[in-house]
Amino acid sequence: MNNMKHAVHLVLKARLPVLRLKKNKTLISQLLSETAEKFQLKVYNNSLNSNHIHLLVKAKTQKNLHDFLRVLTGQIAQRITGAVRGKKNKVSFWLRPAWKRIVHWGRDFLHLNRYIYQNQLESLG
């Protein structure tokens, strides 16, 4: 299992602007916390917007990151849509697979942290 040295910027984009609905905000926040703990991820910052989520995370291994993404996106989609596991929905909840890039420590990390904070402020109005 290869250890990850860098943080990662993830963007999860939903098909519909439902992520910031009051009931979903609490659910997503709880799922994020539980899933990060389960797969030993450090969440440095996150921004929950109406149709997308920005995450700045660091995983111990590539497998932990992969499993975290699989479980988090699956749980969010299931809980928000009421989908039943094993039963295919007509339309995917997520617009596309998670977008991700490596974030280098230092300036890159600080700029991204600021960008995510800016997204938080914009989503609050």
Contact map, one row per residue, 1 for C-alpha under 8 A:
11100000000000000000000000000000000000000000000000000000000011100000000000000000000000000000000000000000000000000000000000000
11110000000000000000000000000000000000000000000000000000000011000000000000000000000000000000000000000000000000000000000000000
11111000000000000000000000000000000000000000000000000000000111000000000000000000000000000000000000000000000000000000000000000
01111110000000000000000000000000000000000000000000000000011111000000000000000000000000000000000000000000000000000000000000000
00111110000000000000000000000000000000000000000000000000000000000000000000000000000000000000000000000000000000000000000000000
00011111000000000000000000000000000000000000000000000000010000000000000000000000000000000000000000000111100000000000000000000
00011111100000000000000000000000000000000000000000000001111000000000000000000000000000000000000000000111100010000000000000000
00000111110000000000000000000000000000000000000000000011110000000000000000000000000000000000000000011110000000000000000000000
00000011111000000000000000000000000000000000000000000111100000000000000000000000000000000000000000011110000000000000000000000
00000001111100000000000000000000000000000000000000001111100000000000000000000000000000000000000001111000000000000000000000000
00000000111110000000000000000000000000000000000000011110000000000000000000000000000000000000000001110000000000000000000000000
00000000011111000000000000000000000000000000000000011100000000000000000010000000000000000000010111100000000000000000000000000
00000000001111100000000000000000000000000000000000111000000000000000000000000000000000000000011101000000000000000000000000000
00000000000111111010000000000000000000000000000000110000000000000000000000000000000000000000111100000000000000000000000000000
00000000000011111000000000000000000000000000000000100000000000000000000000000000000000000001111000000000000000000000000000000
00000000000001111100000000000000000000000000000000100000000000000000000000000000000000000000100000000000000000000000000000000
00000000000001111111000000000000000000000000000001110000000000000000000000000000000000000000000000000000000000000000000000000
00000000000000011111100100000000000000000000000001100000000000000000000000000000000000000000000000000000000000000000000000000
00000000000001001111100110010000000000000000000111110000000000000000000000000000000000000000000000000000000000000000000000000
00000000000000001111110110000000000000000000000111100000000000000000000000000000000000000000000000000000000000000000000000000
00000000000000000111111110000000000000000000000001000000000000000000000000000000000000000000000000000000000000000000000000000
00000000000000000001111111000000000000000000000000000000000000000000000000000000000000000000000000000000000000000000000000000
00000000000000000000111111100000000000000000000000000000000000000000000000000000000000000000000000000000000000000000000000000
00000000000000000111111111110000000000000000000000000000000000000000000000000001000000000000000000000000000000000000000000000
00000000000000000011111111111000000000000000000100000000000000000000000000000000000000000000000000000000000000000000000000000
00000000000000000000011111111100000000000000000000000000000000000000000000000000000000000000000000000000000000000000000000000
00000000000000000000001111111110000000000000000000000000000000000000000000010000000000000000000000000000000000000000000000000
00000000000000000010000111111111000000000000000000000000000000000000000000010000000000000000000000000000000000000000000000000
00000000000000000000000011111111100000000000000000000000000000000000000000000000000000000000000000000000000000000000000000000
00000000000000000000000001111111110000000000000000000000000000000000000000000000000000000000000000000000000000000000000000000
00000000000000000000000000111111111000000000000000000000000000000000000100110000000000000000000000000000000000000000000000000
00000000000000000000000000011111111100000000000000000000000000000000000100000000000000000000000000000000000000000000000000000
00000000000000000000000000001111111110000000000000000000000000000000000000000000000000000000000000000000000000000000000000000
00000000000000000000000000000111111111000000000000000000000000000000000000000000000000000000000000000000000000000000000000000
00000000000000000000000000000011111111100000000000000000000000000001001100000000000000000000000000000000000000000000000000000
00000000000000000000000000000001111111111110000000000000000000000001000000000000000000000000000000000000000000000000000000000
00000000000000000000000000000000111111111100000000000000000000000000000000000000000000000000000000000000000000000000000000000
00000000000000000000000000000000011111111000000000000000000000000000000000000000000000000000000000000000000000000000000000000
00000000000000000000000000000000001111111000000000000000001000011011000000000000000000000000000000000000000000000000000000000
00000000000000000000000000000000000111111100000000000000001100010000000000000000000000000000000000000000000000000000000000000
00000000000000000000000000000000000111111110000000000000111100011001000000000000000000000000000000000000000000000000000000000
00000000000000000000000000000000000110011111000000000000111000000000000000000000000000000000000000000000000000000000000000000
00000000000000000000000000000000000100001111110000000011110000000000000000000000000000000000000000000000000000000000000000000
00000000000000000000000000000000000000000111110000000011110000000000000000000000000000000000000000000000000000000000000000000
00000000000000000000000000000000000000000011111000000011100000000000000000000000000000000000000000000000000000001001100000000
00000000000000000000000000000000000000000011111100001111000000000000000000000000000000000000000000000000000000000001100100000
00000000000000000000000000000000000000000000111110001110000000000000000000000000000000000000000000000000000000000001101100000
00000000000000000011000010000000000000000000011111011100000000000000000000000000000000000000000000000000000000000000000100100
00000000000000000011000000000000000000000000001111111000000000000000000000000000000000000000000000000000000000000000001100100
00000000000000001111100000000000000000000000000111110000000000000000000000000000000000000000000000000000000000000000000000100
00000000000011111111000000000000000000000000000011111000000000000000000000000000000000000000000000000000000000000000000000000
00000000001111001010000000000000000000000000000111111100000000000000000000000000000000000000000000000000000000000000000000000
00000000011110000000000000000000000000000000011110111110000000000000000000000000000000000000000000000000000000000000000000000
00000000111100000000000000000000000000000000011100011111000000000000000000000000000000000000000000000000000000000001000000000
00000001111000000000000000000000000000000011111000001111100000000000000000000000000000000000000000000000000000000001000000000
00000011110000000000000000000000000000000011110000000111110000000000000000000000000000000000000000000000000000011000000000000
00000011110000000000000000000000000000001111100000000011111000000000000000000000000000000000000000000000000000000000000000000
00010111000000000000000000000000000000001111000000000001111100000000000000000000000000000000000000000000000000000000000000000
00010010000000000000000000000000000000111100000000000000111111011000000000000000000000000000000000000000000000000000000000000
00110000000000000000000000000000000000011000000000000000011111011000000000000000000000000000000000000000000000000000000000000
11110000000000000000000000000000000000000000000000000000001111111000000000000000000000000000000000000000000000000000000000000
11110000000000000000000000000000000000000000000000000000001111111100000000000000000000000000000000000000000000000000000000000
10000000000000000000000000000000000000000000000000000000000011111110000000000000000000000000000000000000000000000000000000000
00000000000000000000000000000000000000111000000000000000001111111111000000000000000000000000000000000000000000000000000000000
00000000000000000000000000000000000000101000000000000000001111111111100000000000000000000000000000000000000000000000000000000
00000000000000000000000000000000000000000000000000000000000001111111110000000000000000000000000000000000000000000000000000000
00000000000000000000000000000000000000100000000000000000000000111111111000000000000000000000000000000000000000000000000000000
00000000000000000000000000000000001100101000000000000000000000011111111100000000000000000000000000000000000000000000000000000
00000000000000000000000000000000000000000000000000000000000000001111111110000000000000000000000001000000000000000000000000000
00000000000000000000000000000000000000000000000000000000000000000111111111000000000000000000000000000000000000000000000000000
00000000000000000000000000000000001000000000000000000000000000000011111111100000000000000000000000000000000000000000000000000
00000000000000000000000000000011001000000000000000000000000000000001111111110000000000000000000000000000000000000000000000000
00000000000100000000000000000000000000000000000000000000000000000000111111111000000000000000000000000000000000000000000000000
00000000000000000000000000000000000000000000000000000000000000000000011111111100000000000000000000000000000000000000000000000
00000000000000000000000000000010000000000000000000000000000000000000001111111110000000000000000000000000000000000000000000000
00000000000000000000000000110010000000000000000000000000000000000000000111111111000000000000000000000000000000000000000000000
00000000000000000000000000000000000000000000000000000000000000000000000011111111111000000000110000000000000000000000000000000
00000000000000000000000000000000000000000000000000000000000000000000000001111111111110000000000000000000000000000000000000000
00000000000000000000000000000000000000000000000000000000000000000000000000111111111000000000000000000000000000000000000000000
00000000000000000000000100000000000000000000000000000000000000000000000000011111111000000000000000000000000000000000000000000
00000000000000000000000000000000000000000000000000000000000000000000000000001111111000000000100000000000000000000000000000000
00000000000000000000000000000000000000000000000000000000000000000000000000001111111100000000000000000000000000000000000000000
00000000000000000000000000000000000000000000000000000000000000000000000000001111111110101000000000000000000000000000000000000
00000000000000000000000000000000000000000000000000000000000000000000000000000100011111100000000000000000000000000000000000000
00000000000000000000000000000000000000000000000000000000000000000000000000000100001111110000000000000000000000000000000000000
00000000000000000000000000000000000000000000000000000000000000000000000000000000000111110000000000000000000000000000000000000
00000000000000000000000000000000000000000000000000000000000000000000000000000000001111111000000000000000000000000000000000000
00000000000000000000000000000000000000000000000000000000000000000000000000000000000011111100000000000000000000000000000000000
00000000000000000000000000000000000000000000000000000000000000000000000000000000001000111111000000000000000000000000000000000
00000000000000000000000000000000000000000000000000000000000000000000000000000000000000011111000000000000000000000000000000000
00000000000000000000000000000000000000000000000000000000000000000000000000000000000000001111100000000000000000000000000000000
00000000000000100000000000000000000000000000000000000000000000000000000000000000000000001111111000000000000000000000000000000
00000000000001110000000000000000000000000000000000000000000000000000000000001000100000000011111000000000000000000000000000000
00000000000111100000000000000000000000000000000000000000000000000000000000001000000000000001111110000000000000000000000000000
00000000000011100000000000000000000000000000000000000000000000000000000000000000000000000001111110000000000000000000000000000
00000000000111000000000000000000000000000000000000000000000000000000000000000000000000000000011111000000000000000000000000000
00000000000100000000000000000000000000000000000000000000000000000000000000000000000000000000011111100000000000000000000000000
00000000011110000000000000000000000000000000000000000000000000000000100000000000000000000000000111110000000000000000000000000
00000000011100000000000000000000000000000000000000000000000000000000000000000000000000000000000011111000000000000000000000000
00000001111000000000000000000000000000000000000000000000000000000000000000000000000000000000000001111100000000000000000000000
00000001110000000000000000000000000000000000000000000000000000000000000000000000000000000000000000111110000000000000000000000
00000111100000000000000000000000000000000000000000000000000000000000000000000000000000000000000000011111000000000000000000000
00000111100000000000000000000000000000000000000000000000000000000000000000000000000000000000000000001111100110000000000000000
00000110000000000000000000000000000000000000000000000000000000000000000000000000000000000000000000000111111110000000000000000
00000110000000000000000000000000000000000000000000000000000000000000000000000000000000000000000000000011111111000000000000000
00000000000000000000000000000000000000000000000000000000000000000000000000000000000000000000000000000001111111000000000000000
00000000000000000000000000000000000000000000000000000000000000000000000000000000000000000000000000000001111111100000000000000
00000000000000000000000000000000000000000000000000000000000000000000000000000000000000000000000000000011111111110000000000000
00000010000000000000000000000000000000000000000000000000000000000000000000000000000000000000000000000011111111111000000000000
00000000000000000000000000000000000000000000000000000000000000000000000000000000000000000000000000000000111111111100000000000
00000000000000000000000000000000000000000000000000000000000000000000000000000000000000000000000000000000001111111110000000000
00000000000000000000000000000000000000000000000000000001000000000000000000000000000000000000000000000000000111111111000000000
00000000000000000000000000000000000000000000100000000001000000000000000000000000000000000000000000000000000011111111100000000
00000000000000000000000000000000000000000000000000000000000000000000000000000000000000000000000000000000000001111111110000000
00000000000000000000000000000000000000000000000000000000000000000000000000000000000000000000000000000000000000111111111000000
00000000000000000000000000000000000000000000111000000110000000000000000000000000000000000000000000000000000000011111111100000
00000000000000000000000000000000000000000000111000000000000000000000000000000000000000000000000000000000000000001111111110000
00000000000000000000000000000000000000000000000000000000000000000000000000000000000000000000000000000000000000000111111111000
00000000000000000000000000000000000000000000001010000000000000000000000000000000000000000000000000000000000000000011111111100
00000000000000000000000000000000000000000000011110000000000000000000000000000000000000000000000000000000000000000001111111110
00000000000000000000000000000000000000000000000000000000000000000000000000000000000000000000000000000000000000000000111111111
00000000000000000000000000000000000000000000000000000000000000000000000000000000000000000000000000000000000000000000011111111
00000000000000000000000000000000000000000000000111000000000000000000000000000000000000000000000000000000000000000000001111111
00000000000000000000000000000000000000000000000000000000000000000000000000000000000000000000000000000000000000000000000111111
00000000000000000000000000000000000000000000000000000000000000000000000000000000000000000000000000000000000000000000000011111
